[in-house]
Each structure stands twice: as structure tokens, then as C-alpha cells.
């Protein structure tokens, strides 16, 4: 048995007051879950503490919360591990404290409780109903319905069931593992910037049917998701959904697969998402590092023809990017001359660029997917 302090973000709408923090001391074995700690606090200290849970075995997806700033399932996160993470966080070896923690009023109880509490908050990107319970209907489930989450098969239905080769279903087994917990939605940075973004959970569900050989509306689905300005090209590849997913669905991978399927079907979207992706891929293959000035140009006006005779949409897009470019100059991101002039950006030194091209050749020859996840610290050299 060990004593842990849970610092819980509370919100009681019936009180008419804003959110606040409250600390609870719980006595449990380190191998037990954060959910066990929440339920003990609810049972021993405050029965009004609201949390949603059901199976307690990481199957139903009900108990999604943020623990120490990371979206997860409360029943899947052990108290001992969460406590160690809280210690690393306070020591400065991990990420910064959860956003908004310092903006809320100090807890009204448990003053002088042990240091390094386990911080528990409701999931993000969804309205909070009460304490740790969020409104998944208005955000998560509405977006799931948006992608038509059922099969639209060919012709008349068979007398019994559709029979397909098991091998043809392998590609979608990863997306089928989703338990709709909403952890990926909670952690999605694109949804923070654009609440209308369809989101990682819904797009992963969309690929479950796009990749199903029994579905007859694959091209129509792809057109719908590519043409939507908040669709598959609204993802910014932050990998947060991959980190958060408790079942290994890797929603961002499914979004990339949707993009590849759109490319295979030669879908040129009005949002310039496809041309942006092609430009990004081409620049990295040639230089190994990203020439952002050239990327902007190639995304909206690809090739010589696009530059000599740009479309109205290209002109509008380039003009609309001027404020972003100015912010880049002001913040120092575009402070050097090579970063401002398209095509001048340097290549990787020595034979490093040949290694990058070899990776491209290998991926193309073997049909491999490369969603590279590279972690670094802010301030690291390029």
C-alpha cells in the first residue's frame, strides 16, 4: 500500500462557479489504476466527484481522462507509473505542466498535502459536463456520424453474409481495434486550432470502410473527405493521437492511408492538400530538409506551368499565406536569407542526402509506409 495525492480538476455547474482544483489522498497499491484512486476518493471523501467508467479493463473506453497532461484511460494507467511521471514533470525532465493548471483557482482543500500530485483532468477538445465527464455526443459522436460509419455494399445483399478473403481484411484490422474512447480527439492539436476538423477518431473509422473490399462507395468517400476543408488534409502530423491511443489504432496512420488512397484515385482536392503533400515529399527527397519557401510555392502553384499561369485559387492561397510568412520572420523561424528565397535552401551535408534517397527507393520498391516519428527537444540544432 502507498499513499498518492490526486489533484483533480473539478467543475460543478450547479454551483454557478468556474472550475477549480481539489486534492485527494488515496491509499492503494501502486499496481492499481488511477481510476481505482478516483473511485476511492469518490467513496471516502466526496460522493459528488463525477467520473464516467464501466468495464475497468480498457475495453469499453468510458473512462477517458487526462493524467499529468496526457490523454489516456484512467483504468489503464497505474498509480505508480502516474506518480513517477508526475515526479519527472515537476523535476523538469518531462513536458511542461498541464495547460491551464496555473490559470485556475488554487484548491480549496488538502492544503499541505504531499508534493508531486497526480494531475487528473477531463479530456480536451470536448465540453465539460461535470468534473471528469465530457460531452462526447456534441464532438466525438457527431464527427463519427459525419463519415457514414457503415458499409455501403455492392448490389443486393446476399442471402446470408458477405464472404471475403481474410487477407483482404488485414489492412483494416488496425482501425477496427478502436474502442471509441476519444483519447485521440482529446489530444488532437489540429482540433484545438480548428474545432471543425473531422478528427482522428472519425477519420480512422472512415478508413475502416474505405479499406473494406465489400464497400462500393470508396471513391465517393474519398472525394468527400478530400474536398472537405476540414477533412484528411487538415491533419498536421503532430502524432499526438498515436501517443494517446490505448489500443494501437494509430489514427494518424489511417489518415495517411486515406491520403494515399485519394492519390491512387487521382483526386485533386480544391484545398491544395494533395499538391502540398506531393511538394513536401519531393522537397525532402531532393534536399533532406524542408525548404519552406519553396513548399509554399509548390503547394499552390506546382511546376513551371503552375507558376506561369497560376489559378485564382493559387493566387488567393499565396496571398492568404502572407500573414503566416510575416509571423515566421518576426519569430525568427525565417530569419535567414536561404529560408526566404524558394530553392536556395541547403541540402543535407556529405552523403546524407544519398541515404535519404535510398530510403525513398526502398519504400517505393517494397510498397512500405513511412510515417516517421522523430522526437527532439525545443532548441535542438537542425
N, C-alpha and C positions, 0 to 999 in steps of 0.2 A: 504494500500500500504506500502511496505517496500523496502529498498534498499539492494541488495545482490551483492556480488562480486563472479563472476565465474572465476576461474583460469583454463584456457583451454590449454590443450597440443596441440600445433599446429604443423603441418608438411605440408609444401608447396613444393612438389617435383620439381616443375618447377623453383624454386629459386636456386636449387642446394645446398641448405644449409640443415643442420640437424634439428631435432625437437627443439622446444623452447616453453616457456610458455608465455601466454598473458592473462591479466586480463581484465574483462569487468564488469562494474557496470550496474545492471538492476533494474528497479523499477516495482515490481509486488506484487500481493497478496501472502501471504505465502502458501495458498492452491493451487496455480498454480504449474505447474510442472517444473522440471529442463529443459525439452525440451522447454517449453514456454520461459524460460530465455535465452536459446541458440538462439532461433529464434528471440527474441528481440535484442540480441547482433548482430546477423547477419543483421537484418533490420536497426538498428540505427547506428552501429559502423563499421562493416566490412562485406560487402557482400560476400567476398571471403571465409568466415568461412564455412567449409563444414560439413554437418551432414546429415545422412540418416533418413528419417521419412515418415510416411504415415497416418495411422488412428488416431494417437494421443489418442488412447483409450485402449492401452495394448492388442490389438487383433492381429495386423499384425506382431509384433516382429521386425520391421525395425530399431527402434531407440536404439538398444543396445549400451551401453557405460559403462565406469566405473565411478562411482560417489564416491568420497572420498575413492577410492581404491577398492570398491565393484562393481562387475558386476551386472548390472540391466538394466531396461528400463528407458530411460530418461523421458518418458511420464507418468510413473507410480510413479516416485519419486517426492514428493512435495518439493518445495524450503525451506519451513520452517523446515521440517524434516531433509533435507540435511544440512541446516545451523547448526542445533543443533548437528548433527553428526560431522560436521567439528569442532565445538567448543569442543566437547568431545575428539576428536582426538588430537587437539592441547594441551588440558589440560593433555593428557596422560592417560585418562580413557578408551580409546578405542584402536584400533590397531595402529601400527606404521604408519607413513606417507607412501603414495603410493611408491612402489619401483621405483627407477629411478628418483624420483622428484628432489632429490638433485644433480643428475648427469647431468641434463640438464642446458643449459644456463639460466640465470635469465630473466624474461620477459622484453621485451624492452619497454613496455608501462605501464601505470597505476601505476607508482611508487607512493608510499604513499597512495595507496587505502586501504580501511578498512581491519582490520585483520580478520583471520579465514575465508578465502575464501572457496567456494565450489569447490573442485578439480574435474574437468571433463577430462577424458582421453578416447582414443579409447579402444576397447576391446582387451584383451590379447590373446596370442596363435594364432593370425592371422596377416598376413602382413598388414601394414597400407598403404592405397592408398593415402589418403589426410585428414589431420586434424582428425576428428572423424569417418571417413569412413574406414572400413577394408575390406579386400578381403575375403569374406566368401566362395567364389567358390573354392579356392585352398585348403581350410582346411575343413570347415564345410560341404559343399555340396558334396565334393569328398568322405568324410567319410560316409555320409548318403547313397550315391550310393553303397558304399562298402558292405553294409549289405543286399543288394537286397530288397529295401523297398516297396515290393508289394506282394500280395498274390500269392502263388503257390498252387492252389487248386487241389482236387482230380478229376480225370476223366474229362469227357466232361462237359462244362459249362451248367447250366440249361437254360430253355427257357426264364425265366425272371430274378430272382435273387436268390442268396443263402439265405436260411432261417435258422436261428439258434435260439435257446432259448436265451432270453435276459440274463438269469442267467449265461450262458456260456461266456458272453462278459464282465462281471463285472470285471474280473481280469485284463483286458487290458484298461479299461476306463481311468485310471490314465495316462498311456503312450500316449493315444490318445489325451490328452489335450495339448500336445506340440505344440507351435506356431513357432518353428524353429527360435528363436531369437538369439541363440548362446551364451546366458549368461553363461550357464553351461560349454561350451567349453572355454570361456574366463577365467573362474575361476578355471579350472581343473589343479591341481598341477601335476597329472600324465602326462598330455600332456606337461607341462613345462619340465619335466625330460625326457620324451620320446615323441617327436613330432609324431612318428608313431603310438602311441596309438589310437585305433579306436575312443575312446572318448565317453563321457556320452550321448550326444545327439543321436549319431548313434546307440549306444547300447540300449538306451531306445526305439528307433524306431524299433530295431531288436526284442525286446520283444513284441512289439505291434503285430508282426506276429507270433512269436513263441507261444504266448499265445492264438492265434486265432484258434478256433476249426476247421475252414474251411481250414487251411493251411495243405498241405500234406508233406512239406519238413522240419518239425520241427527237426527231429533227424539230418538231414544233416546240417541245420542251426547251431545247437548246436555244432556239430563236427567242423564246420568251425570256429566258434568263440572261441571255447576252444583250438583248435590246434594252432591258430594264436598266436605267442609270444606277440603280441600287442593287444590281444583280451580281453576276460572277466576277465582274471586273472591278467591283467596289472593295474587294478584299485587298489588304495592304501587306500580306505575308508576314505578319508580326509573330506568328507561331504560338500566340497565347492560347488559342483553342487546343492546340496539340498538347501543350503543357497541362492544361486543365482537365482534359477528358479522362475520366476514371476507367474507361473501357477500351482505350486504344483505338478509337474510331478515327482519330486524326482528321478532323473536319477539313482543315486546310488542304490536305492531300486530295480529298474528294472534290474540293473547289477547283484545284489544279486539273483534275481529271475531266471535270466539266469543260474547262477551257480547252483542253486538248481535243475533246470530242467536238467542240464547236469549231476548232481549227480544222479537224479532219473533214468536217462537213462544209468547209469554206464559208463560214458565217462571218461576214464583215459587219460588225455592230456599229451603230451610229455614235457610240460613246468613245470610239477610237481605242477601246480596250485591247482588241486583237493586235492592232498595229503597235501599240505601246509594248505589249508582250514580245512581239517579234523584234522590235527595236532593241529592247533590253537584252534579249538573248543574243542578238547579233553583235552588239557592242561588247558584251562580256567575252564572247568568243574571240573577237579581234584584239581586245585590249586587256582583258582580265580584270580591269577596274571600270567603274561606271563613269562615262562621260555624260554628265547630267545635262549639259547644254545641248549636246547632240541628241540625247534621248528625247528631250522636249521637241526638238525639230522633227526628228524621225517619227515620233508618235503621231503628230498631227499632219505632217507633210512628208510621207516616206518617199525615198528615192528622188531621182532627178526630176521626174515628171511631176511629183507632188510639190516640189519646190518651185518649179517654173510656172505651174498652173494650180495653185492651192485652191481648195474648195472653200465655200463660205464657212463651213463648219470648222475647217482647219484654221482659218483666219480668226474666227471667234474664239477657238480654243487657245491659240497662241496669245491673243490679246488678254484673254482671261487669266493666263498664267503669269502675266507681268507682276501682279502684287506678290505672288509666291516667290518670284525671282528676286524682287526687291527685299523681301524678308530674308532670303538666303544671303544676300550681300550684307545686310545690316547685322545679321547674327554671326557673320564670319564664315559661313559654310561655303560661300562662293567668293572668298576674298582674293584668291589667286587668279592671275590672268588666264592660265590654261583652263580653269573651270568656267570661265565666262565665254570663251570662244569655242564654238562647236568644232570638233575634230582635232583640237590641239592637245587634248588631254593625253597624258603619258600612258605607255603600255607598262606591263609588269617588267621588272628588270631581268637581265640574264636570260636563261632558258625557261623561266617560269611560265611565259605565255605559251610555249610549246606544250607544257604539261596541261594547261587549261584546254588547249585544242585537242589533246589526246583524250581528255575526259569526255569532251563533246563527241568525238569519233566513236569512242567505246559505247556511250549511251545510245547513239543512233544505230550502231551496228547490232546492239543487243536489245533494242527497244526498251531500255531501262528508264525509270522515272527518277529524276534527281531533284528532290526538294531539299536543298542544302540548308541546314540549320546551324549557323555559326554564332557562337556566343562570345562576347567580349565585354570589356569594361569601358565605361564612358571615359574618353580622354586617351584611349589607346592609340598608338600610331597606326596609320593606314597600312 
